[in-house]
């Protein structure tokens, strides 16, 4: 994330919060996501993750509208940025693949993000059903991945409906099908005749990376 993006975030927050509170929100969010300034593709994760959580604590449900408006400003800026000499700037945001991880932890999302070349893939973690609903409106996802080892705050019975939010071409997958929660997700998806790709965590995350890269080659 570049300084102009940080300024845009600060200006947007100061429009609805006192300047001191806006700065506190940003600093708290940066403590939760220390790598926020490391790469431009982190901007969506930063705003839709720790910034959104901080704003909704202050404004409740109205905070979602504030963050959605901010994302609407940031995404066009990424799309129209002039490329610099850096390779990471040559990949437009609309050329990036979006991978959504449904998990109560960002561990899997961070591990996946580290495996892709900078600017190629955006990996975002959500721990409830509202996250996927917002993400589905923002941009088409290449994959939605349920973390069976660190389950999100979504009732098992609601998992099929959460996956139904995404376009038919979005790849559905369940990681850690060998874990109790992962096995339960597999059972309910099979019972509801939902197509998905099962992934055993004993194989590591390489199969997930291969699936995403295969999507990128299309």
C-alpha positions as a printed Julia matrix, in Angstrom:
218×3 Matrix{Float64}:
   0.0     0.0     0.0
   1.41    3.37   -1.0
   1.21    6.58    0.99
  -1.48    8.02   -1.32
  -3.71    5.05   -0.49
  -3.04    5.57    3.2
  -3.96    9.24    2.8
  -7.17    8.28    1.01
  -8.08    5.93    3.85
  -7.3     8.6     6.45
  -9.26   11.29    4.59
 -12.28    9.0     4.19
 -12.26    8.11    7.88
 -11.81   11.72    8.97
 -14.94   12.59    7.0
 -16.99   10.52    9.45
 -14.77   10.38   12.54
 -12.84   12.92   14.56
  -9.26   13.16   13.24
  -7.86   11.74   16.48
 -10.22    8.77   16.34
  -9.46    8.2    12.65
  -5.75    8.02   13.43
  -6.41    5.63   16.31
  -8.46    3.37   14.02
  -5.69    3.26   11.41
  -2.95    2.6    13.95
  -4.98   -0.15   15.61
  -5.64   -1.72   12.22
  -1.95   -1.58   11.3
  -1.07   -3.35   14.53
  -3.44   -6.14   13.53
  -2.01   -6.29   10.02
   1.66   -5.25   10.19
   2.25   -6.02    6.51
  -0.46   -3.58    5.38
   2.07   -1.23    3.79
   4.21   -3.92    2.22
   2.38   -4.36   -1.08
  -0.42   -2.63   -3.02
  -2.58   -5.76   -3.14
  -2.85   -5.64    0.66
  -5.09   -2.58    0.52
  -8.34   -4.53    0.09
  -7.46   -6.95    2.9
  -6.45   -4.05    5.14
  -9.63   -2.04    4.61
 -12.06   -4.97    4.48
 -10.43   -6.61    7.51
  -9.06   -4.61   10.46
 -10.38   -1.22    9.29
 -13.9    -2.6     8.85
 -13.82   -4.28   12.27
 -12.65   -1.07   13.94
 -15.27    1.1    12.2
 -18.16   -1.24   12.96
 -17.19   -1.21   16.63
 -17.79    2.55   16.57
 -20.68    2.87   14.1
 -22.3    -0.55   14.23
 -23.99   -1.68   11.02
 -23.6     1.82    9.54
 -19.86    1.21    9.54
 -20.24   -1.26    6.69
 -21.53    1.51    4.4
 -18.53    3.67    5.32
 -16.08    0.9     4.47
 -17.92   -0.1     1.29
 -17.7     3.5     0.07
 -13.99    3.54    0.91
 -13.41    0.31   -1.02
 -15.3     1.81   -3.93
 -12.8     4.68   -3.98
  -9.74    2.49   -3.55
 -10.52   -0.16   -6.16
 -10.9     2.29   -9.09
  -7.67    3.98   -7.99
  -5.86    0.65   -8.24
  -7.39   -0.04  -11.63
  -6.31    3.28  -13.14
  -2.86    3.53  -11.59
  -0.13    4.1   -14.15
   2.42    1.27  -14.11
   5.83    2.09  -12.69
   9.05    0.24  -13.27
   8.21   -2.2   -10.48
   6.73   -5.52  -11.58
   4.16   -5.42   -8.78
   2.71   -2.21  -10.23
   2.29   -3.74  -13.69
  -0.52   -6.04  -12.57
  -3.85   -4.23  -12.46
  -6.23   -5.02   -9.64
  -8.93   -6.17  -12.04
  -6.4    -8.69  -13.41
  -5.82  -10.15   -9.98
  -7.66  -13.24   -8.86
  -9.68  -12.97   -5.68
  -9.52  -15.9    -3.26
 -11.86  -15.82   -0.27
 -11.08  -17.92    2.78
 -13.87  -18.59    5.26
 -12.01  -19.01    8.53
 -11.84  -17.74   12.11
  -8.11  -17.13   11.57
  -6.05  -15.34    8.93
  -3.32  -17.99    9.15
  -4.39  -19.93    6.04
  -5.02  -16.73    4.05
  -1.56  -15.41    4.93
   0.09  -18.72    4.02
  -1.65  -18.72    0.65
  -0.86  -15.07   -0.01
   2.82  -15.75    0.56
   2.83  -18.44   -2.13
   1.7   -16.2    -4.97
   3.74  -13.71   -6.94
   3.05  -10.12   -5.84
   0.03   -8.56   -7.49
  -1.31  -11.81   -8.95
  -3.78  -12.9    -6.3
  -5.69  -11.16   -3.52
  -6.49  -13.44   -0.57
  -9.09  -12.23    1.92
 -10.24  -14.04    5.08
 -13.74  -13.72    6.55
 -15.12  -15.34    9.69
 -18.84  -14.77    9.14
 -21.45  -14.9     6.4
 -21.63  -11.12    5.96
 -18.05  -11.02    4.66
 -18.76  -13.29    1.67
 -21.93  -11.34    0.93
 -19.96   -8.08    0.73
 -17.14   -9.68   -1.21
 -19.5   -11.18   -3.78
 -20.8    -7.67   -4.53
 -17.32   -6.15   -4.73
 -15.65   -8.48   -7.2
 -16.09  -11.96   -8.67
 -14.08  -14.54   -6.75
 -11.98  -17.2    -8.41
 -12.22  -19.44   -5.35
 -14.02  -19.56   -2.04
 -12.24  -21.84    0.4
 -13.68  -23.11    3.68
 -11.03  -23.67    6.32
 -12.05  -26.92    7.99
  -9.3   -26.62   10.58
 -10.22  -23.13   11.81
 -13.92  -22.89   11.23
 -15.68  -19.55   10.67
 -18.62  -18.22   12.66
 -21.11  -19.72   10.21
 -23.61  -22.36   11.18
 -23.07  -25.61    9.32
 -26.6   -25.44    7.95
 -25.83  -22.01    6.47
 -22.65  -23.06    4.64
 -24.43  -24.08    1.39
 -26.3   -20.76    1.29
 -23.05  -18.86    1.91
 -21.45  -20.62   -1.06
 -24.52  -19.91   -3.18
 -23.71  -16.17   -2.93
 -20.91  -16.67   -5.44
 -21.08  -16.97   -9.21
 -21.4   -20.48  -10.68
 -17.88  -20.29  -12.11
 -16.37  -19.63   -8.65
 -14.5   -22.71   -7.46
 -15.78  -24.0    -4.11
 -13.31  -25.92   -1.97
 -13.0   -27.3     1.55
  -9.54  -27.5     3.12
  -8.77  -29.83    6.03
 -11.49  -32.34    5.24
  -9.65  -34.65    7.65
 -10.54  -32.33   10.59
 -13.88  -32.82   12.4
 -15.37  -29.52   11.21
 -14.08  -30.05    7.67
 -15.65  -33.5     7.58
 -18.96  -32.02    8.77
 -18.85  -29.4     6.02
 -18.2   -32.11    3.44
 -21.23  -34.07    4.71
 -23.63  -31.15    4.56
 -22.45  -30.0     1.12
 -22.8   -33.53   -0.21
 -26.27  -33.79    1.3
 -27.27  -30.52   -0.41
 -25.66  -31.63   -3.69
 -23.25  -28.7    -3.73
 -20.25  -29.2    -6.01
 -16.93  -28.63   -4.26
 -13.31  -29.75   -4.22
 -12.18  -31.58   -1.06
  -8.61  -30.92    0.12
  -6.82  -32.9     2.82
  -4.6   -30.69    4.98
  -2.01  -33.48    5.16
  -1.21  -32.57    1.56
  -0.44  -29.0     2.63
  -1.57  -25.9     0.74
   0.19  -26.76   -2.52
  -2.99  -28.25   -4.07
  -4.84  -25.01   -3.27
  -2.09  -22.95   -4.91
  -2.18  -25.22   -7.98
  -5.94  -24.81   -8.31
  -5.72  -21.02   -8.12
  -2.86  -20.88  -10.62
  -4.84  -23.08  -12.98
  -7.65  -20.54  -12.79
  -5.22  -17.75  -13.56
  -4.06  -19.52  -16.71
  -7.58  -19.54  -18.16
